[in-house]
Amino acid sequence: MPKQDALFADLPAEDAPEPSRISDMHRMFGVVEGKRCGDCRHFRRYEQGNSKFAKCDLTTQTGGRATDWKVKFDACGKWETEAMRP
């Protein structure tokens, strides 16, 4: 069987666009280089049944995925060390 070339090999790799929920935070407060949201005191992890999700306590939160937060997001200017968590 002859070797097949990748169907989309000639297309440039694209990163997924940043969700508006984090880009809004970056626009308002700036970005803290080298820090991630998952290391911030405002990052909250939740478990409900078999579901695990995270939220930022500085933003609007709903029960849906649209307001879920990711550990890997670049931190905004409101980033604070977890040690400062009450």
N, C-alpha and C positions, 0 to 999 in steps of 0.2 A: 504494500500500500504506500503510495507516495506521501511525503510529508506535507501537511497542510500549514499554510501561513496563518497567523492570527488574523482574524477578521478585521479588527480595529487597530492593528499594530501601528499604522501611520498617524493615528490621532494623538495629539498631545495629551499627557496625563493631566487631569484636572482635579484639584482638591474640591471637596464639597464646599459650597458656600457656607459662610458662618451664619448660624441662625440669628434672626433679628433680636432675639432676647439677649444674647451676649453682645452683639454688635452695638445695640443701644447702650448697654452698660459701658462699653469701651468709648463710645462717642461722648457720653456724659462725664465719665470719670477718668478716662485714659486707660492705658495698659501698663501693668507691672511686668516688665521683661523678666523671664526666667521663673516666674511663679505661675502656679496653676490653681484653678478654682478648688480642686479637691483638697488643697492644703490650707484653705481659708476657714476662718472661724464661722463665716456665714454660710458655708456649705453644709447641707443637712442630708443625711442618708435615712431612708425610710424603708420599712418592710411591711407589706400588707398581704397576708396569705402567702402565695408563692411569688409575689411580685416584689421586686426591689427597684427603687428609684431614688433620685436625688433632686433637691431644690436649693435655690439660693434664697435665704431669708430676707434679702434686700429687694426682691422683686415680687411682682404679683404671682400668686400661686393658685392653681386650680387643681382639681382632681385628675386632670388629663395630662397627656404626654407633651402638649404644647409648651408647658412651663417646666418640664424636666430639665435638669442641669447635668452637665458632664464634667467628670473629674478632670479631663484633659483640656477644657477651655482655658485659654490664656486669661490670667487674672486681671480684673479691672482695678482701677485706682482705689477702690474701697477695700482691697485685700488687707486682711489682718491675720497674723499668725494664729494657729489653733490654740496656742497657749493662752491667748487672751479671751478664749471662750468662757463665758460665765459658768 
